[in-house]
């Protein structure tokens, strides 16, 4: 996949480099390096991007615009209600864990 192919894919999917990165499990810097031809994606990542293309824009992880302070989320009672449900139900925990793999950890976001 060439840098131009990557840019075309992002345009087709209507996503940012950060969203594409989150959707395939790499850092935003990696996607940007691919687009600048500083690095090249392995076959596994090319395959993941092709899967996204086939699924369409709805398959892309959409990230909130602007900086969101995760600590402020802790003041929301709904967050605590969700956490209690996740802690109490094994199947729900497993489903949430699987879904969470698609999202970056906010404690490591720059």
N, C-alpha and C positions, 0 to 999 in steps of 0.2 A: 504494500500500500504506500503510495507516494504522498509527499506533503500536500499536493494539490487534491489527491483523493480524500485525505483527511479533512481538509477544509470543505470540500464538497459534501462529505458525509455530515459534518456539523451543520452545514447550511440546510441540507435535506431534512435533518432531524430537528432543526431549530433549537440547537443547544449550544451552550458555552463550552469552552475547553474543560472547565471545572466540572460541569455536568456530565460530559462524555467520560471524563476520568472517573468520576464516582460510579458511573454505570458499568464500567469495565474493570474497576478495581485497581486503578493506578492513581498516582498523584497528578495534579494539574500540570506541574512542571514537566512531567513525562510527556503528556500530550503535546504541550507547547514545543518540546524538544523534537518530537516527531514531525511537527508541522514546519520546523525550521531545518529539518534534515540533519540535526545534530545527533539524533539517535533514530533507530528504526524499530517498529513494533515487531515482536516475534509472531509466529504463526498463530499461537494461542490468542493473542490480542487481536490480530486481524480477524480471526474467526468470531471472536466476541463482537467486534464492530460490525461484521457482516450479519450476525444474528440481530443486532439492534436495527440495522437497515431493513431487514426483512420484517421485523415486528413493527417498525414505524416509530414516529415521535412519542407515542404513548409509553414506550418501553424505557425511555430515558429518565433517569433520576432527576427530578426537578429540585433545585436547591433554592432556599429563600434568598431574596435579594437583600443586600446590605448586611451589616454585621448584626448578629443576634447573640446576645449574651446568654449563654446556657444557664448561668446562675439565676437570672431573672425568671426563667421557666420554673424554677423550684418553688417560687411563691404562688404558683397557679394550683389551686385545689384539684383541678381536673388532671393535672400531671400525677398527683399523688393517688388519685382514684385509679388511674391507669396502671401505675406501678403496683398498687395492691392487687389488682386483677391479674397482672402478669406474674406476680410472685405466687399467687394462690392457684394458678391453673397451669399445669405442666404443658399441655398441648399448646396453650396460648404462648407460653414462654418459648417453645420450640418454633412456632410460627413467627414470632417477633424476632427471634435470633436470626432466622433465615432472611427475613426482610431487612434487618439491620445491617447485614453484610453488604448491602448495596449503598449504604450511606457512610460518609466519612465520620470519624470520631471528632466531635467538636473540641475535645481537649487537645487535639493535635492539629487542628485547622490553623493556618497562618493568616 
